[in-house]
Structures are given as structure tokens and as C-alpha cells.
Amino acid sequence: MASLEKEINSQGGTAVSYTVDVTCVEQVHQAATKVQQELGDVTILINNAMFVRPNDFLRIDVEDMRKILDVNVASHFVVCIHSQP
């Protein structure tokens, strides 16, 4: 992300990246608030969080499945909700 951010900024655009634990609603909320204060409304959101556990599907334990669902499904909802104006 840093190289893309640098490239966009060097060409006159504005790009900022944030590192956030997307499974933590409070961190997402804090980051979204910071973005709103520093940049205004979000017009483009790249929400590319993903978690995989290489394993046979039937061998994944419940905790790993919860993490997969939290990161790959629930976090996208949370980030979108907190990123709207």
C-alpha cells in the first residue's frame, strides 16, 4: 500500500492508508472518524481484508471458522457502515 500511496500522492492525488484490525469495531470506528476529520467523506473504499487457514474444510476448527467469517464477511459490513458520511 505504501508504494501505491506514494505514487498517487506524487501525481497530485491524495491517498492515505490505515492499518486497522477490521475485527475490532472500535478500531474501525476510530479510523473512520480520523479519515472523516482529515479528508472528508470517503469516495473510494478499498476494503481488501482477507483471512484464510490452509486446511481441509472439514478439519477447520470452530475458532478458525469464526475468524474467517469475522474477517472475510463481518468486517466488510462494519467498515462500510462506519465509512459512510
C-alpha positions as CSV (number, residue, x, y, z in Angstrom):
1,M,0.0,0.0,0.0
2,A,2.8,2.4,0.8
3,S,4.1,2.4,-2.8
4,L,0.6,2.9,-4.3
5,E,0.0,5.7,-1.8
6,K,3.3,7.3,-2.7
7,E,2.6,7.0,-6.5
8,I,-0.9,8.6,-6.2
9,N,0.4,11.4,-4.0
10,S,3.3,12.1,-6.3
11,Q,0.9,12.6,-9.2
12,G,-1.2,15.2,-7.3
13,G,-3.8,12.9,-5.9
14,T,-4.5,12.2,-2.2
15,A,-4.1,8.7,-0.9
16,V,-3.8,7.6,2.7
17,S,-3.7,4.1,4.1
18,Y,-4.5,3.0,7.6
19,T,-3.7,-0.3,9.3
20,V,-6.7,-1.4,11.4
21,D,-7.8,-4.7,12.9
22,V,-11.0,-4.9,11.0
23,T,-12.5,-7.4,13.5
24,C,-12.3,-4.7,16.2
25,V,-15.3,-2.4,15.7
26,E,-13.7,0.3,17.9
27,Q,-10.6,0.5,15.8
28,V,-12.7,0.7,12.6
29,H,-14.7,3.5,14.1
30,Q,-11.6,5.4,15.2
31,A,-10.0,5.1,11.8
32,A,-13.3,6.1,10.0
33,T,-13.5,9.2,12.3
34,K,-9.9,10.1,11.6
35,V,-10.5,9.8,7.8
36,Q,-13.6,11.9,8.0
37,Q,-11.7,14.6,10.0
38,E,-8.6,14.6,7.9
39,L,-10.0,14.0,4.4
40,G,-13.8,14.4,4.5
41,D,-16.3,11.9,3.1
42,V,-15.0,8.6,1.8
43,T,-15.4,8.4,-2.0
44,I,-13.4,5.3,-2.7
45,L,-13.0,2.5,-0.1
46,I,-10.7,-0.4,-0.8
47,N,-11.7,-3.0,1.7
48,N,-9.4,-5.9,1.0
49,A,-9.1,-7.7,4.3
50,M,-9.0,-11.5,4.0
51,F,-8.1,-14.4,6.2
52,V,-7.6,-18.0,5.1
53,R,-6.4,-21.0,7.0
54,P,-5.0,-23.5,4.6
55,N,-6.6,-26.7,5.7
56,D,-9.2,-29.2,4.6
57,F,-12.6,-27.5,5.1
58,L,-13.8,-30.4,7.3
59,R,-10.7,-30.0,9.5
60,I,-11.2,-26.3,10.3
61,D,-12.0,-25.8,14.0
62,V,-14.7,-23.5,15.2
63,E,-12.3,-20.7,16.3
64,D,-10.7,-20.6,12.8
65,M,-14.1,-20.6,11.2
66,R,-15.2,-17.7,13.4
67,K,-12.1,-15.7,12.5
68,I,-12.6,-16.5,8.8
69,L,-16.2,-15.2,9.0
70,D,-15.2,-12.2,11.1
71,V,-12.5,-11.0,8.7
72,N,-14.0,-12.1,5.4
73,V,-17.6,-11.3,5.9
74,A,-18.5,-9.3,9.0
75,S,-15.6,-6.8,8.8
76,H,-16.6,-5.7,5.3
77,F,-20.1,-4.8,6.7
78,V,-18.5,-3.0,9.7
79,V,-16.1,-1.0,7.6
80,C,-18.8,0.1,5.1
81,I,-21.2,1.1,7.9
82,H,-18.5,3.2,9.7
83,S,-17.3,4.8,6.4
84,Q,-20.5,6.4,5.3
85,P,-20.9,10.1,5.7
